[in-house]
Amino acid sequence: MDQKQYTAGECIFEENADGDTAFLLASGVIEISRIVDGEDTVLGQIEAGQIFGEMALITDQPRTATARAKQDSVCFLVPQEAFQSELDSSSALMKSLVINLIRHIRSLMDQLDDATKNSAPPDVVFHQPESFKSYKVKE
């Protein structure tokens, strides 16, 4: 697997860009953000051992957020073909679960975006259980 180094502050990918690569963070910290009400809003951060950028590969839709190195970081690049091969080798249950979870997340994000544009309170609220560490709450 190829790897790439990113310096602190460097953009890895931008919201709404096409995506053909997922990233496995070997070292460093990556900040995930989206534009909300015209402002860059940090959603969380990725730490070593975690993967990011996978949603665009699963749904073949543009990136839902921007990823930027919060500190000097090294990522293993996971091309779409390798990612798809791993997903295809999963059980039908796991594959269906992953695909459906990503679709639900995208749907919730769309609902939140629509609610923000219409200035109406959203019907959904993201909740992060304490034991879930893929995204950490901004401190």
C-alpha positions in Angstrom: 0.0 0.0 0.0 1.3 3.4 -0.9 1.7 6.0 1.9 1.8 9.8 1.9 2.9 12.4 4.3 0.9 15.5 5.1 2.1 18.6 6.9 0.1 20.3 9.6 -2.7 22.4 8.0 -2.5 20.5 4.7 -5.8 19.6 3.0 -6.1 15.9 2.2 -9.5 16.3 0.4 -12.3 18.8 0.3 -16.0 18.5 0.9 -17.9 17.8 -2.4 -14.8 16.5 -4.2 -14.9 13.2 -6.0 -13.2 10.4 -4.0 -11.3 7.4 -5.3 -9.2 6.7 -2.2 -9.7 6.0 1.4 -7.0 6.7 4.0 -5.7 4.7 6.9 -4.0 7.0 9.4 -0.6 5.6 10.4 0.5 8.6 12.6 -0.7 12.1 13.4 -4.2 13.6 13.7 -6.7 14.5 10.9 -9.5 17.0 11.5 -12.8 16.4 9.7 -15.0 19.5 9.0 -18.0 20.6 6.9 -19.3 24.0 5.9 -22.4 24.7 8.0 -24.3 28.0 7.7 -21.3 29.3 5.6 -18.8 28.5 8.3 -16.2 25.7 8.5 -17.4 23.5 11.4 -15.2 20.8 12.9 -17.0 17.5 13.3 -14.2 15.6 14.9 -10.8 14.1 14.5 -9.2 10.9 13.3 -6.3 9.3 15.2 -3.8 6.7 14.2 -5.3 3.3 13.3 -8.5 4.8 12.0 -9.8 5.0 8.4 -11.4 8.0 6.8 -12.7 9.0 3.3 -14.5 5.6 2.9 -18.0 7.0 2.4 -17.3 8.3 -1.1 -16.0 4.9 -2.1 -19.0 3.0 -0.7 -21.7 5.2 -2.2 -19.8 6.6 -5.3 -20.9 10.1 -4.3 -18.8 13.2 -3.5 -17.0 13.6 -0.2 -19.3 14.7 2.6 -16.6 16.6 4.5 -13.1 18.1 4.3 -10.1 16.3 5.8 -7.1 18.3 6.9 -3.9 17.3 8.8 -4.1 18.8 12.3 -0.5 17.9 12.8 2.2 16.2 10.6 0.6 12.9 9.6 1.3 9.8 7.5 -1.5 7.9 5.8 -1.7 4.7 3.9 -3.6 5.2 0.7 -6.4 2.6 0.1 -7.4 2.8 -3.6 -11.0 2.1 -4.5 -10.2 -1.2 -6.1 -8.5 -2.5 -2.9 -11.3 -1.1 -0.7 -14.0 -2.7 -2.9 -12.2 -6.0 -2.9 -12.1 -6.0 0.9 -15.8 -5.1 1.1 -16.7 -7.7 -1.5 -14.9 -10.4 0.5 -17.0 -9.6 3.6 -20.0 -11.6 4.5 -23.3 -10.5 2.8 -24.5 -9.4 6.3 -21.5 -7.2 7.0 -21.5 -5.7 3.5 -25.2 -4.9 3.7 -24.7 -3.4 7.2 -21.8 -1.1 6.1 -23.6 0.1 3.0 -26.8 0.8 4.8 -25.1 2.6 7.6 -23.3 4.9 5.2 -26.6 5.6 3.3 -28.3 6.4 6.6 -25.5 8.8 7.6 -25.7 10.6 4.2 -29.5 10.8 4.5 -29.2 12.3 8.0 -26.6 14.8 6.8 -28.9 15.8 3.9 -31.7 16.3 6.3 -29.6 18.5 8.6 -28.4 20.5 5.6 -32.0 21.1 4.5 -33.1 22.0 8.0 -30.2 24.5 8.2 -31.1 26.1 4.9 -34.8 26.4 5.9 -33.9 27.6 9.4 -36.1 24.9 10.8 -34.9 22.6 13.6 -33.8 19.3 12.3 -35.7 16.1 12.9 -32.5 14.3 13.7 -29.6 14.9 16.0 -26.3 13.1 15.9 -25.4 11.3 19.1 -22.0 9.9 19.8 -21.9 7.2 22.5 -19.0 7.4 24.8 -17.5 4.1 23.6 -17.5 5.1 19.9 -14.1 6.5 19.1 -14.0 6.9 15.3 -14.8 10.6 15.6 -13.9 12.3 18.8 -15.9 15.2 20.1 -14.1 18.5 19.7 -12.7 19.6 23.1 
